[in-house]
Amino acid sequence: QVQLVESGGGLVQPGGSLRLSCAASGFTFSSYAMSWYRQAPGKERELVAIMSSTGGSSNYGDSVKGRFTIARDNAKNTVYLQMNSLEPEDTAVYYCRATRGARMVYWGRGTQVTVSS
């Protein structure tokens, strides 16, 4: 069955870094665009970053541009999110999503990121 398993979340001080990973299985990873979303308490889920199936293009939410980097390894069926210069406002549950067209959409269960001193 399809699985997206996020890891790498945790507690980090402001200005620190974390690297999230999302391991995929059960579908043809290299055919899917991969993205990271986040949801903070009381807020709507928002797009953080998205990368095309080949890795040739990516895009970022305005609030993370210049600080976060998305990457993927199609040989390992894994997508990453490198997060630098973290701010308390980055505190949220981070979700991995796989999409192919409008109908094939898979979500992971999320990993908590807390930025606090």
C-alpha angles and dihedrals in degrees: 000000000000115000133178112182120187123202140165100067124132146115118318134168121247110278092028132118138236134181118213123200131197117196114202131201140161098048140057098278096190091060095058134080109232127212144173123225131180137202125197122197110284093007135100121258110266136195114254102175141340133197130192122245093260095042090241096122137030140175136195141207113256093245094059103036111129093015106060129052127194121207137168138202109204091188090060097036089233136129123198138201117202109199120193133174090023119200131199087251089065090068107121146106108281119214132195118219133190121199137181113178117322099303106047107074127151129180134198124222095251140240126241120241117189122184111194142131 
